[in-house]
Amino acid sequence: MFNLKKIAPATYVLPQEEGMKVPGLIIASEELLSFPDMEEPLKQVRNVAHLPGIVSYSIAMPDIHWGYGFPIGGVAAMDIEQGVISPGGVGYDINCGVRMAVINEKFEDLKKDGLLERIFHKVPSGVGHGTRNNTLNDKEYEKLTHQGTRWSISRGFGYKEDLEHIESFGVIEGADITVVSSHAKERGKNQLGSLGSGNHFIEIGKIETVFLKDIAKSWMVEEGQTYILIHSGSRGFGHQICQDMLKELVEKGFAKNLPDAQLVAAPIKSLEGKKYFSAMAAAANYAFNNRQMILHQVREAFFEICGINPQSIRLVYDVCHNIAKFEEHMINGQKKEVCVHRKGATRAFGANTKELPSYFQKTGQPVLVPGDMGTASYLMVGRGNPLTFCSSCHGAGRAKSRVRSMKDWRGKDLISYMDKKGVKVMASSGATVAEEMPDAYKPIDLVVKAAQEANLASIVAKMRPHLVVKG
């Protein structure tokens, strides 16, 4: 139906048709393209190509699956003057992202008894759940959304050296809390430092295999080490901001002449476009603080159970994978500023990128790619591929719906099943575990292999999960 044309390893072009401003670009292997239910997300790639001001390609990552308007695993760059900014191109969970930390202690030597339980107790998880310890008033909301992660660190939730290990140093400039609804602020005021539900998690395990030893050494990552992955976003605050802006843009007629109303978008330089970016940046900065405070609580748990100094638990990197950012990229031989939407996609800057700290300029930035909770996760390094605006995959990508997964696992002892696979799981809801069982996802090995073959990012290390908190 889509007549994809292979132009390079794991790289296909979806031809430009009537109404499309640009072709599609699909990063995938033949095996990934053969998965069921690929038709709908590929339609969404085609739909995104209709947006005004889109540059070069409408792009899909190897973990592509159906999403709201944009596919999850979608990337689109927009011309600053002629282009649009789309809430659906970012998603409801603004700055959902992943951070990775490592502990020098070998996983085999780690005291594990009680550790997962303590983390589960300290970090609230589940639908709507938050913490009463960090209730935000209007003054603190303003500081948090302007300062980004510096807000948490100034209050003792982490260390200054953490900042250089966070994408954009933990802050998206341009946030304006005055454009955010009181309802959004109310939803988020007591949710800092909480996981949420769905596919959000805390994962602890062992760095099983290192492939790029020089890069791993420069990042102080070693085989056998204990690692921590944290996956969460902007909670109810970001969700409500997205909902509010979608409603406003539809009511003002910005969805007209689009193949899908869920693609509703405002010109970047319009009042509405500027308002959305300011609100989105506020939510992004909330999310950076959320992950910072979760890491702080995990560090405390390791100290309480294992006696490990919190400051010795080193942050490797924190990446966004639901964001729109203004970046400079080479387009038709010229450097040009564009607004890059990454929805379920990770920035993957390569070596010698000035936006990175000096030690990552030498290697390229870390790219974090969690898989399912029963298989593996990957640490990769960005290659700065200009075809994808320096973007890579963000995870395994769903292979079947949450409803289907719950149906398939109904009546079974999921915790015992995972325990037999060597993974201890705690969750606030059994339904969440059923939705998130390993077979709900595409094989992570195939996804990262496609990203590597297409030269988006290279595998640095493979990690094996053993302790998992799910929302």
N, C-alpha and C positions, 0 to 999 in steps of 0.2 A: 504493500500500500504506500509506503513512504519512499521506496526506491533509493535507499541510502547508498552513497558512493564512498568506498574506502579510499582515503587520500594519503594515509600514513599508518604506522602501527597503532592499532586500537583507536583510530581516528576516522570518523565518517562525516560526510556532508549530507545534510537533508536539503534537497534542492529548493531554491526560492520559487514560490508560486505566487499567483495573483493575490495582492494585498500584503504580502510579506515584504518588509523593507530590506531584509537581509536573509541569507540562508541560515539553516540550523547547523550546528556542529555537535556531533555526538561522540563522546569519549566512552568507548566500550569495547569489549571483545565480542566475537560471534556468540560465544556461550551466554554472555550476559544479555545480549539482544534477543536470544531465544527464550528468555524467561516469559512466563505467562503475564498478561496484563500490561505489556509494554506499549500497547497502542494508545492508551489514554495519555500517559506522560509525554509521548512523542507528539501527540496532538497539541499538548500544552506548549512544547518547544516551538511548534509552528505558530501557535497563537501569539506567543510572546514576541515573535518576529514582526508582528503587525504594529508594535508600539512606536509612536513617533520618536524620532531621534535615536533609535537603537543603532549601535555601531558594530560593524564587522559581522557578528554572528549572534544568534540566540543559542546558548550553549547548555549542554547537558553533561553532567559528571557520570562516572560509572555506576554510582549508587542511585541513579534517577528513579523516582516513583511519583505517583500522582499526588498533587498538593492543591492548595487553594490558589487558583489563577495560574501562578507559576508552578512548574513541577518542583518537587523537592529534589535538590541536586541541580538546580538551575542557576545560570549566570547570565547577566545581561549588562552591558555597559551603555550608558546614554550620553549623548552629546550635551554639553552644559547649556548651550544656547537653545537648541531645538528639542532637546529630549525631555523626558518625563521621569518622575519618581513615583514608584508604585508600592503601596503597603503590601500587596500580595506578593511582590518581589522580595520582600523581607520576611514576611510571615507574622503570625500572631505572637510567637515567642521571640520578641526582639532581642538580639544578641544572645540567643541560646548559643552555648559554646562549651568548650572542653578545656580543662587545665590538667596538667600532669606534673606531679612532684615525685621525687625519688628519695629513698633512704639508703644510706650506705650499707646498712645491715642486710645480710643475705636473707631472703625470704624463708629459707629452711631454718635459719637460726632465730627467727622472729617469734616472740611470745604471742601466740594467737588466741589462747583461751580468754574469752571475754572481750576481745578487741572489737569484733563485729557488733556485739551487743551494745558496747559502750558508744560506738559511733552511731548506731541506730537510735540510741537514747538521746544523744546530744544534738543530732541534726534532724529537725522535723522533716517529715516526708508525707506525701499523700495529697489528695485534692484539697486545696484551700488551706492546708495546714501551714502555720507559721510559728513565730516565736514571740512571746510577750516582752522579751528583753530589749528589743530594738525598735520600739514603736516610734515612728517618724512624725514630727510636726512639720508645719510649712517651712520653718527656718532650716531644719535639718534636711528636708527634701531639696531645698535650693542649694545647699552646700554639697550634698551628695551628688546631685545631677550635674553640677558644674565641675567639681573636683575629680570625679571618677574615683578610682581605687585609692587615691591619696586620702580620701575621706576615711576609709576604713583603717588605713595604716596609721593615720594621725590619732586614731582612737585605740591603738594597740592591737588591732586585728591583723598582724603581719609585720613585715619588715621592709625597709626602704629598698633593699636589693630585690624584692619581689617585682617592683615596678618595671625594671628593664626586661623582665621575662613575661610580660603581658603585651599582647598585640596593641599597638598604638599607645604603649606605656599606660594602659588602663584607663584611657579617657578619650571620648569622642567629643571634639570641640563643637560648639554651636548649640548646645542644649539650652532650652528655655522652658522652665517649669511653669511659667505663666500661661502657656498654651495648653497645658494638660488639665483635663477635667478633674473635678473634685472626686468623682466616682473612681477614676483611675488611682488617684492618690490614696483613697480610702482602701481600695483593694490591696494595695502594696505596702501599707504602712507598717504591718507587723509580719511581713514575710521575708525580710532580709535574713540570709543564712539558712534558707530552707530549700529542699530539693524540688518539691512539686511532685507531679505524678507522671504517668505515661512512661516514656523511654528515658527519663532522667535517672541518674544513678551515681553511686560512689563505688568504685571498683578498686580492689587491692589485690596484687598478685606478684608474679615473678617475671623479671626480664629474662626471657627464655633464650633468645638468640640475638646476637649483635652481628649485623651484616656489613655496615660501614664503620670500621673500627676507629679510624682517625676522627670522624665526625662525632661518634659516640664519646670518644675520649675527651674531645674539646667541650662536650656538653656534660661531662662527668657522669656518663651513663655506662653501666657495666653489666655483663651477664650475671645472673643470679641475684641482682639487687631487688629490693622491694620497691614497687611503684604504686602510685595512687593516681587514679583518674576520677575527675569530678565533672559531671555533665548536668548543667542546669542553666536557667536563663533569667528573664526579668519577671517571672511569676505573674500574678494578676495585674500588676502595674502595666507591664508591656502589652499584655493581652487586651486590656481595656483601651489603651492608646490606639492599638491597631483597629479595634472594633469601632471606636469613636470616629477615626479618620476615614475608614471605609464608608461609614454611614454618611458622613459629611460630603465626601467626594461624589458618591452616587446621587445624593440629593441635589447637588449642584450641577449635575449633568455631565460629569467627566467620564462616564462609562459609555457615552454615545459613540457609535461607529467602531466599537471594538468587538472582536469575535466572541468575547466572553466578558460579562460584566465584572467578574472577579478580578480582571486585570485593571480595574479602574485606577487611573493615574493622573496626577496633576503636573503641568509644566514645572520643571525644576525651579525656574525663576518667578513663578507665580506666588501670590500670597499663600495659597493653599499648599503649594509645594514646599515653600520655606517653613510653613507651620508644621507640616508632617516631619520634615527633617529635624526640626528643633525638638519635637516631641519624641521622635525615634531616638535621637541622641541622648535624651534624658533617660529613656528606658534602657539604652545600651549601657549607660554609666551605672544605672541601678544593677544591671546584670553583672557587670564587672565586680561591684561591691558584694553582690550575693555570693559569687564563687569565692571571693576573697575570704568572706566570713565563714563559708563552709569549710574551706581549707584550714582556717584558724581552729575551728571546732575539731576537725580531724587531727590536727597537730596536737591539740590538748588531749584527745583520746589516746594517742600513741604515747604521750608522756605519762598519763595516768595508768595505763595498762602495761606498757613496755619500758617505761623510764627513759624514753628517747627524748633528747633535748629538742623542743619544737623548732628552734632556729636551724637545726641540722637537717630538717626535712626541707630539701631544696626544691623550689619551684623551677621546673624546666621551661614550661611555656603555657600560655593561656591564649586560645584562639576563638574568634567569633565564627559562627557559621549561619547566622541570620542577620544580615546587615546591609546597608547601602553606604558606600564611602566614596569620597572624592579622592581620586588618585590620578597620577600621571602615567600614561602608557604610550608606547610607540605605535602609531596608527598611520599606515601608508608612508612610513619613513619619517614621520614627524612626531615629536613628543606632544601629547595633547592631554588636557585634563578632562576626565570623564567621571560620571557617577556610576560606580560598579555595584550592581545588586548581586549579592551572593545569598541564596536561599538553600540551606542544606549544602553549602559549599564552603570550603576553607581557603583563605588567602594563602598563597604558596610562593612568596617572594624568594628569589634566588640569591646567590652570592653577589656581593658588591652593590646591594640595594641600600641607598643612603638612609631610607626611613628606619632601617634596622640598627640596633646597637652594634658596636664595633665587632664583638665576638661572633654575632650572627651574620655580619657582613662577610666574614671569611668563609662561612659555610652555606648560607641560605638559612631561612627561618625553619624552626620545627613545625611540622604538620602532624596533628594528632588525629588518628582515625580509629575510633573504637569500633569493635565488631559486636557480635552478640555475647551474652553473658556466659555462654558455655564453650566458646571457641578461642578467640584471640583478639587482641587489639594491636595496633601498629603505631610506631613512631617513625615518621618519614621526614625528609628534608625537601623544602621547596626548590624547584628548578627555574622558576620565573618564566614559564612558557608564555610567550606573548599571544598565542592563539586563544588562550583561555583567560586572558587578562590576569595572569599569574594566579590561577585558581586551581584547586584540586578537590578531591572527594572529601566527605566529612564523616562517613561511616559505611556500614554494610548496605543500608537501604532495605526497606521492607520488601519481602517476597510475597507476603499474604496479609490480608487485613487483620485488624485487631479482633473483629467479630469472628472471622474464620479461625483465628488462632485460639480464641476462647472456646469455640465449639469443638475444635480438635482435641483440646486438653481437658474438657469437662469431665469431672469425676475422678481425675487422676491425682496422685500425691506428687505434686510438682516439686516441693522442697526436697523430698527423698530422692526423686529422680535426679535433680541437680547435684545433690550431695554425692550420689554414686558417680557422677561425672567429675568429682573433685572440686565442686563449687558450692560453698555455703551461702545461702541467700536469705536475707531478711527483707520483708516488705510490709507496708501498712495495709496492703490489700492483696488478697489472693488473686483477684481479677487482673491486677497489674502483672503479676507473675505469669499468668496464662497468656496475656497479650504479648508478653516479651520473651517467650520461650525461644530457644535458639533457632528452631526451624521457621520462625516468622521472618527471618532475615535471609538475604542473599549471602552466599559464602564470602566472607571477608577477604579470603586469600585471592579470589578472582577479582574483586574490586580493586585492591591495592596493586595487583599485578597489572591491570589495565592502566591505572594511573601511572605506574612506572614505565610501561611500554610506550605510553603517549608522551613521556618526558614531562609530566606535570610535577612529580615528586618521586624521590627514591627512598626505598625502604632502609631505615637505619637499624631498627630493632623490632623483633616480634615479642609480644608480651602475653602471658597466660593468666587469666583471672582465677582467683580462688575464693575471695570474700567479696560479696556484692550486697549493697543496699539498694533496693528499688523503691521508687515512689509508689 
